[in-house]
Each structure stands twice: as C-alpha cells, then as structure tokens.
Amino acid sequence: MPLFSTGSRNSEAPIDAAAAYCIEQVRSFDKERFLCTLFAPAETRAALAALYALDLELSRIHSRTREPLVGFMRVQWWRDAIGAIYAGRGPDHPVVSALTTAIGRHNLPHDAFAPLLTARERELASEAVPDIAALIAHVQETTTPIATLALTVLTCDGSTERLAACDVSIGWALAGLLRALPADARAQTLALPQAVAQAAALTDTDPLRASARPQLRAAVSMVAATAREHLAAARRRRAEVSKQALPVLLWATYAQGHLNDLKRAGHDPFAIRPARRAPLRMIAAAANHARGRY
C-alpha cells in the first residue's frame, strides 16, 4: 500500500491533485508532522495533510504580510472559504478542495475551525507578548485546534486525548519558537515574552551580538523549561490515552529532541545544527510509536 491513500486496502483509490498538493506542502515545509502522519492509518493521511496544509497557509499570513489589513483580509478569505465548504460551494483552491474531502469523510465540525482563525487574526496585531502565560495562551490558540481536528480524523478525540494533545501542542509550538529565534533575530524581531526578555536583560537587537549570548541563553532556558513541563504533563496521561492518538502525540518526540539539542548547546539556539540530528529524531519517533509512547 502506498504511503498515502484515500481508502482501505480493499477500496484503495489514488489520491487526487488537491490531496497531493497538500501532502507535498507538508512534506516540504512541515517535515516533522509529515513524518508523524506516516504512523496514521492510510485512509486518514490525506485528511491530516489537508489540516496541516491549512495550518501552513494561516501561519504564513503573519510572516508574509506587512500590512495588518491585508492580513485580516486573508484570514477572512479562509474563514469564508471554510464556511463555503459547509455550504457545499468551496472556492477553487487545492487546500480548500482537500479540506472539503476531509470534512466530508471525517465529519469535522465547522465550529472547530473558528478558534484557529480568530487566533490568527489576533496574531496580526503584532503586539509584544507580555509574559509566559500570554505566550502559552497564544500557542495554545494557534496550535491546539489543528491537533484536536487531527484527533477527530483519527477517531480518538476523547477528553483525555484532547488534554494530552493540548499539552503536546504547547510544548511543540514553544520548541518551534525557540528553533526559529536565529531567523527572527536576523529580522530584528524577538518572539520571546517581554517579561522573559527583561528578566534576562535582553533587547530585540541583542541576540545577534556575541556579547549578549549569556542573556539569550537565560531567556531561552526559561521558555524551554515551560515547554518541557507541558510535554511531561502530556506524558503523565500516557496510560490513559488511546494509541490511535499517537500520530498527533508523537509531535512530542520531535519537540523533546529539539529541546534536548538546545540543552546540549547551553540553550544557545545559534549553536545548533538541527539537520545532523534529524535521522535520530525519526528513529526515536518510530521507537516510541512501537512502544506506545510519545
């Protein structure tokens, strides 16, 4: 059976162009979640790719839009497009087409998309995040809805799985934020909470200065500790969650790998060479899946 299929072994059909587009987008720009989908049943992988492709589209709005008004218009386009899917007339766009199939096949609720779209609108305000609590709230709003929808696709969206996925999502998003700090610093944008930066005596322009690396490491260490706490909280539910949820919960394995890399580098994100350890994280994910862990 191919890696991606729209049916079971007895009713297998080739994926369509829209699904193929989403799969390629996720494979190219969200590689770790793509790899996690390979542990999902074949008949669910195209739907998972559609959800993650939507997430990519929405996350790019903030990074690629200079004018907030244009960003709001783009988020509204997606809100209208998703609404049109449920009205039976989605616009011609590969991600919309793939979502239409996923929504119909897996009975995804319309209201599950609303929090994600609202969070992406708030993101466009570009206001500095005041503290760790606000950062956690932000990443929870922008990441957890997709994880919850993915659990629905996997038919394991009970309360325990949702709680575990919420903590995994937060840990995964915080680890991603820390990985992106070198690129953010070059753009002179600091995604760390104000309270964390102030506690570490760090300013927006400091991270590129070698003399400010101790302050940067201190700030990164604070956020990394929070990410580890959420991953640990998710793992404490391991005995209670369905193994069907592993394709989502395995995000934790990749997040933990990146946090471990940071720790080995003294929490200096500029000192990490992530490509070198990517194969080891893939092996760790496979081993955890085989043991029912994440």
C-alpha positions, -999 to +999 in steps of 0.1 A: +000+000+000+014+035-008+021+059+020-009+080+011-043+066+002-079+077+003-093+043+011-087+010+029-068-019+014-100-032-002-112+001-016-080+019-024-080+048-047-052+071-059-050+105-042-063+134-062-044+165-072-056+186-042-045+159-017-012+155-035-006+193-033-012+193+005+010+163+010+038+179-008+034+212+011+035+194+044+064+172+033+084+203+022+076+228+049+063+208+079+085+178+077+082+165+112+044+165+112+045+149+078+066+121+092+041+117+121+013+112+096+031+081+083+021+063+116-016+070+109-039+047+091-035+051+054-071+063+049-065+092+073-033+106+060-046+128+032-070+144+057-042+150+082-021+166+054-051+189+045-053+201+081-016+207+083-015+225+049-043+248+062-021+255+092+008+264+070-014+287+049-026+305+080+008+307+097+023+323+066-001+352+067+016+368+096+052+362+084+045+373+048+022+403+054+035+438+061+001+455+064-023+441+090-053+450+070-041+427+041-035+400+067-070+404+081-084+401+046-065+369+040-078+353+073-113+364+063-108+347+029-101+315+047-130+320+071-153+325+041-138+295+022-143+271+052-178+284+056-184+278+019-172+242+022-200+236+047-225+253+024-214+230-004-196+256-026-160+259-016-137+280-038-112+266-063-081+262-042-062+229-036-062+232+002-099+240+002-106+211-021-086+187+001-103+201+032-137+196+016-129+159+012-115+157+048-145+174+063-170+152+044-152+120+051-144+125+087-173+147+098-152+176+111-173+202+129-174+237+114-170+254+148-137+236+154-120+259+129-133+292+144-108+295+173-078+289+150-089+317+126-096+341+155-062+334+170-045+341+136-064+375+135-051+384+169-016+375+158-017+402+131-020+429+158+018+423+163+017+433+199+045+421+220+037+391+242+039+403+278+047+371+297+050+333+296+013+329+304+003+350+274+027+331+252+012+298+263-023+311+256-012+322+221+005+290+211-024+270+225-049+290+204-029+287+172-018+250+176-043+231+196-073+234+172-054+216+145-044+189+169-080+185+180-092+182+145-065+157+137-077+136+167-112+137+152-098+123+119-081+095+139-114+088+158-098+092+192-109+127+204-119+119+239-113+143+267-081+126+278-066+126+243-076+162+239-059+172+272-027+153+262-028+168+227-032+203+242+000+199+263+019+183+234+008+212+211+021+238+235+054+220+240+058+215+203+050+251+195+073+265+221+102+243+209+094+256+173+095+292+185+130+286+201+143+269+169+132+300+149+150+325+171+181+328+149+160+337+119+138+361+140+169+377+154+183+384+119+149+401+111+153+420+143+121+406+158+122+389+192+094+364+197+102+359+234+078+373+260+087+408+273+089+396+309+113+369+300+135+392+279+135+418+307+144+392+333+174+382+311+183+418+303+178+411+266+167+435+239+154+430+203+189+437+188+209+418+214+207+382+201+230+388+171+257+402+194+281+375+208+284+395+240+247+391+246+247+353+243+245+347+281+213+368+283+199+350+253+207+316+268+190+326+301+158+337+282+157+305+261+162+284+291+131+299+307+109+291+277+124+257+272+116+248+308+080+257+302+079+235+271+094+206+290+067+210+317+039+207+292+055+177+274+059+160+308+022+167+317+012+151+284+033+120+291+017+116+325-015+108+307+001+081+285-015+051+303-050+067+297-047+078+260-057+057+230-027+045+209-048+058+179-038+093+190+000+086+186+003+103+151-006+135+169+011+129+202+043+120+185+049+157+179+062+155+215+091+132+205+103+158+179+098+187+204+117+168+230+145+162+206+149+199+198+148+208+235+175+183+242+196+198+214+191+232+230+202+219+264+233+203+249+241+237+233+238+255+266+204+269+254+222+289+226+199+285+195+227+297+173+249+268+183+225+241+170+229+222+137+194+206+135+200+187+103+226+165+119+202+150+144+171+147+122+177+110+115+180+103+152+146+120+159+130+099+132+143+068+148+131+080+182+096+086+168+095+051+153+107+035+186+082+055+206+053+045+183+063+009+186+062+011+224+030+032+226+050+062+238+055+098+228 
